[in-house]
Amino acid sequence: MQITSDRSSGIRSQNNKVIILRNSSPSLFSRELVKREETILDLDRLELEEIKEELEDMGACFENEPTMANFRIFRELIRRFAKKAHSLAYRLEKLKGKKPFCIHEIISIIDRNADELYRLVMDEQRDRFRIASRIANINGIIVKITA
């Protein structure tokens, strides 16, 4: 098989060889598709940055006033940030194995910037996570005593 770059598009057969001729420039459809994918990706990254800023602000507020209301908001922002960062940074593929119920999962990084941002934010918020876990433990103890 031979792939050539010619101005005409189509499949031609010469002496039992398959030659695929393609246009050297992308089609209008593929250009529009790439533009829209880039726009969606830019909007997702912008949303990730906004959630990061909200998380930093709420983390500071939570550190100053560790109340249950602030804890719940902080925990929700962490969940939203992690979900968005993971959807941008990683791709999960499931492959069936040779055995009947064997499934292999392949995780690949598709956006290193989102992965690095996720790790950076999680490292920055580590002390606040400790405060949050202590509040969760206290809340659990109170529930057990009153129940």
N, C-alpha and C positions, 0 to 999 in steps of 0.2 A: 504494500500500500504506500502511496506517495501523496503527501499533502503539499500543495503548491499555493502560492499567493498570486493570483491572477485577478484581473478586473472582473471577469465574468464569474458567476456562481453556478454551481451544478456538479453533477457526478458524470464522469465520462469513463468509458472502458476502452483500453487499448491493449490488444494482445493479452487478454485475460488479466490485466492489471487494473486495479481500481484507483482512479485518480480523483481526489476531491479538490475542487477548485473553490476558493473562497475569496470574498472581497477583502482587500487589505484594510479598508476602513469599516468601523462598526456600523451597524444599521441604526436607523432612527429609533427603533424600538429598544435596542440594547442601550443606547445612550440615555434615553429617557428613564429606563429601568435603573441604570447606575446612578443617575441624578436623584431619583426618588429614594433609593437605598441610602445614599449619602445624607440626604435631608433627614430621613428617619433616624439614622445613626447619630447625626448631630443633635437632633432633638432629645434622643435618649441620653447622650452624654451631658447635655445641658441640664436635663432633669436630675441626673446623678449628681452633678455639681450642686444643684439647688438643695437636694436632700442632704448632701454633705454639710453645707452651710447651716441648714436647720439643725442637723445633728450636733454640730459644734456649739451652736447657740444654746440649744436645749441641754446639752451636756454641762455647759457652764452653769446654767440655771439650776440644773439638778444637783450639781456639786455644792452650790451655795444653799439650796433648800431641798434636802432629800426627803420630799413628801411622796405619798403614794400616787397622787395625781401626776407629779413630775416624772415619777418612775414609769408610769404607764405610757406617757407620751414619749419618753426617752426609749423605752423598749420597742414601741411601735416604729419610731424612726430608724432604729437599728435594723429591725426586720425589713422595712422598705428599702433601706440602703443596701443591705446584703442581697436581697432579691434582685434589685435592679443591677447591681454590680455583677452578680453571677450570671444574669441573663446576657449581659454585654461581654463578659470576659471568657466564658466557657461554653463549649458545645459538648453535648452528651450523645453518643451513638450507642445503640444497643444492637448487638449482633447475636444471632442464634448460633449455638455451638453444634457439634456433631451429635451430642447426646440429646434426648428428647426435651428435657427441661433445663438445659444449660444455656444461659444467656450471659454474654460478655458485654461489659460496658467500657467504652473508650471515652475518656474525658480529654479534650484538647483545649488549649488556650487559643482563643481567636482574637483577643484584644489585650495585649500586654499592659497598656496604659490603664485600663479599667481594673485589671488584676493588681497592679502596683498601687493604684489609688485605694482599692479595698484593703490591702494589707497595711498601708500607711494609716488610714483612718482607724482601723482596728487596733493598731499599736498605740495611736494617740489616745484612744478612749479606754485603754486597759484599766486605769485607775477608777474610772467611772463605772466600769463593769463590776469591779469589786464592790463598790458601794451598792450598786443595784442588786448584786447577789445577796449581800447582807440584808437588805430591805426585804427581799423575797423570802429569806429564811425567817426573819422576824415575823412577817405576815403569816407564814406557814405555822409558826409556833402559836401565834394568837388564835388562829383558826382552830388548832388542835385543842387549845385550852378551853375555848368557849363551846366547842362541840360536844 
